[in-house]
Amino acid sequence: MTPAIKLAKQRNLDYKLHEYTHDSNAASFGLEAAEKLAIVAERVFKTLVVTTDTGVLAVAILPVDKTLNFKKMAKALSVNKMLSCKKVQMADPKQVERTTGYVLGGVSPLGQKKRLATLIDASAQEQSTIYVSGGRRGLEIELPPEQLATTLAARFADIVDD
């Protein structure tokens, strides 16, 4: 049982687990999940960890078929008074694994070792449920986006490229 599943159980979240056989040659872990689970990519969200120009880490949760807009992410973090920054960039993979406790491709927003400021793309609010990593490759947790936001003390914001 992953830390993500433990947290979902502890918080009594309305969640369902979905497993599939991960292909180590898959180019995109998120798109692989959407394809193997036969769900539209707009409902499958990836978890990215960024670092700010002040060296602080933050989490972005966005649809797997979209690209994170670094300027929008930095602005949303500052506007929401979560962090003060002008720029963000992708965090170092080793730092991501140390801070979250998860391997890349299996980083769940739930159950991370250290709670980080988190933004969820606003498109999640259009879905009754979304899928996020369950803490390992080949495992997804389906849950209502509002429950995810509440559990993570996250905010919704437009953080993807148009």
C-alpha positions in Angstrom: 0.0 0.0 0.0 1.4 3.4 -1.0 1.4 6.5 1.2 -1.1 8.0 -1.3 -3.6 5.1 -0.6 -3.0 5.3 3.1 -3.8 9.0 3.1 -7.0 8.5 1.0 -8.2 5.8 3.5 -7.3 7.9 6.5 -9.2 10.9 5.2 -12.2 8.7 4.0 -12.0 10.1 0.5 -14.4 9.0 -2.2 -11.8 7.2 -4.3 -11.4 4.2 -6.6 -8.1 2.5 -7.5 -7.3 1.6 -11.1 -4.3 -0.6 -11.9 -2.8 -1.4 -15.3 0.4 -3.0 -16.5 3.0 -0.3 -16.9 5.2 -0.4 -20.1 8.7 0.8 -19.3 9.1 1.9 -22.9 6.1 4.3 -22.7 7.0 7.8 -23.7 4.5 9.5 -21.4 3.4 7.9 -18.1 0.2 9.9 -18.0 -0.9 9.3 -21.6 -0.1 5.6 -21.1 -2.5 5.6 -18.1 -5.3 7.3 -20.1 -4.9 4.8 -22.9 -4.6 1.7 -20.8 -7.6 2.7 -18.6 -9.6 3.8 -21.7 -10.3 7.3 -20.3 -10.1 10.7 -22.0 -6.8 12.5 -21.3 -8.6 15.5 -19.8 -9.5 13.4 -16.7 -6.0 12.1 -16.1 -3.7 14.5 -14.2 0.0 14.5 -13.9 1.9 15.7 -10.8 4.9 18.0 -11.6 7.3 19.4 -9.0 8.8 22.8 -9.8 11.3 25.0 -8.0 10.9 28.7 -7.6 13.6 31.4 -8.1 13.9 31.4 -4.3 14.6 27.7 -4.2 11.3 26.6 -2.8 9.5 23.6 -4.3 5.8 23.6 -5.3 3.5 21.1 -7.0 1.5 21.5 -10.2 -1.3 19.1 -11.0 -2.5 19.3 -14.6 -4.0 17.2 -17.4 -1.5 14.8 -19.0 -2.1 16.1 -22.5 -1.3 19.7 -21.5 2.0 21.6 -20.8 2.7 23.6 -17.7 3.0 27.3 -18.3 5.8 28.4 -16.0 4.8 32.1 -16.0 1.2 31.3 -15.1 2.4 28.9 -12.4 4.7 31.6 -10.8 2.0 34.2 -11.0 -0.7 31.9 -9.5 1.6 31.0 -6.6 2.3 34.7 -5.9 -1.3 35.9 -6.4 -2.6 33.1 -4.1 0.0 34.1 -1.5 1.2 30.5 -1.4 4.8 31.5 -2.3 6.5 34.7 -3.4 8.3 34.1 -6.7 8.8 35.6 -10.2 9.9 32.4 -12.0 9.6 28.6 -11.7 11.3 25.8 -13.5 11.2 22.0 -13.3 12.8 20.7 -10.1 15.8 18.4 -10.2 14.5 14.8 -10.4 16.6 13.6 -7.5 15.3 16.4 -5.3 11.8 15.5 -6.4 12.2 11.9 -5.4 13.8 12.8 -2.0 11.2 15.4 -1.2 8.1 13.5 -2.3 9.2 9.9 -1.5 8.1 8.8 -5.0 9.9 7.8 -8.2 9.3 9.9 -11.3 6.3 8.6 -13.2 4.7 7.6 -10.0 4.7 10.9 -8.1 1.4 11.2 -6.4 0.1 14.5 -5.0 -1.2 12.5 -2.1 1.0 11.2 0.7 4.2 13.1 -0.1 6.9 13.1 2.6 6.8 16.9 2.7 3.7 19.0 2.1 4.4 21.5 -0.7 2.3 24.5 -2.0 0.1 22.9 -4.6 -1.9 24.3 -7.6 -4.4 22.2 -9.5 -5.3 23.3 -13.1 -8.8 24.9 -13.1 -9.9 22.5 -15.8 -10.2 19.8 -13.0 -13.3 21.6 -11.7 -15.1 20.7 -14.9 -14.8 17.0 -14.1 -16.8 15.0 -11.5 -13.7 12.9 -10.8 -10.1 13.0 -11.9 -7.3 10.4 -11.9 -3.9 11.1 -10.3 -1.0 8.8 -9.6 -1.5 6.4 -6.8 2.2 6.5 -5.9 3.7 4.0 -8.3 3.7 3.5 -12.1 0.6 1.6 -13.1 -1.6 2.7 -10.3 -4.1 5.6 -10.5 -6.5 7.0 -7.9 -9.8 8.4 -9.1 -11.4 11.0 -6.8 -13.4 14.3 -6.9 -11.1 17.3 -7.6 -12.6 19.2 -4.6 -11.6 16.4 -2.2 -8.1 16.4 -3.7 -7.8 20.2 -3.3 -9.2 20.1 0.3 -6.8 17.3 1.3 -3.8 19.1 -0.1 -4.8 22.6 0.9 -4.4 23.3 -2.8 -5.9 26.0 -5.0 -7.3 25.9 -8.5 -5.7 28.1 -11.1 -5.1 28.4 -14.9 -1.6 27.0 -15.1 -1.4 25.4 -18.6 -0.5 26.6 -22.0 -3.5 27.7 -24.1 
